[in-house]
Amino acid sequence: MAVQSSPAPRGARAASRSTQQKARPVPPALIDQDLRRSMIAQAAYYRAERRGFAPGHEAQDWSAAEQEVDSALMLGALPLKA
């Protein structure tokens, strides 16, 4: 018969959850907006480069880059300072 491990006590789970919440990244709206715009512009440039700079997709590139940068900021994958 297999032995099942007992779940962690409620206090231990709550403590680890509160520790994770304290380490949360800063939302994109709270970082330096010039830095955020620079990151978006760079990501949009690379998207256009991958397309061979074909005209007519600038707004799509910017929008996709904006989502990409904001998601990365929320996950803490990008630095908040230059």
ChimeraX attribute file (.defattr): number of C-alpha atoms within 10 A of each C-alpha:
attribute: neighborCount
match mode: 1-to-1
recipient: residues
	/A:1	3
	/A:2	4
	/A:3	5
	/A:4	6
	/A:5	6
	/A:6	6
	/A:7	7
	/A:8	9
	/A:9	8
	/A:10	8
	/A:11	9
	/A:12	9
	/A:13	12
	/A:14	12
	/A:15	10
	/A:16	10
	/A:17	11
	/A:18	10
	/A:19	11
	/A:20	10
	/A:21	9
	/A:22	8
	/A:23	9
	/A:24	11
	/A:25	16
	/A:26	13
	/A:27	13
	/A:28	16
	/A:29	10
	/A:30	9
	/A:31	13
	/A:32	12
	/A:33	11
	/A:34	9
	/A:35	14
	/A:36	21
	/A:37	13
	/A:38	12
	/A:39	19
	/A:40	22
	/A:41	17
	/A:42	15
	/A:43	19
	/A:44	23
	/A:45	17
	/A:46	15
	/A:47	19
	/A:48	18
	/A:49	11
	/A:50	10
	/A:51	12
	/A:52	9
	/A:53	13
	/A:54	10
	/A:55	8
	/A:56	8
	/A:57	12
	/A:58	15
	/A:59	10
	/A:60	13
	/A:61	19
	/A:62	19
	/A:63	13
	/A:64	16
	/A:65	21
	/A:66	19
	/A:67	12
	/A:68	15
	/A:69	23
	/A:70	20
	/A:71	15
	/A:72	15
	/A:73	20
	/A:74	14
	/A:75	13
	/A:76	15
	/A:77	12
	/A:78	14
	/A:79	10
	/A:80	15
	/A:81	8
	/A:82	8
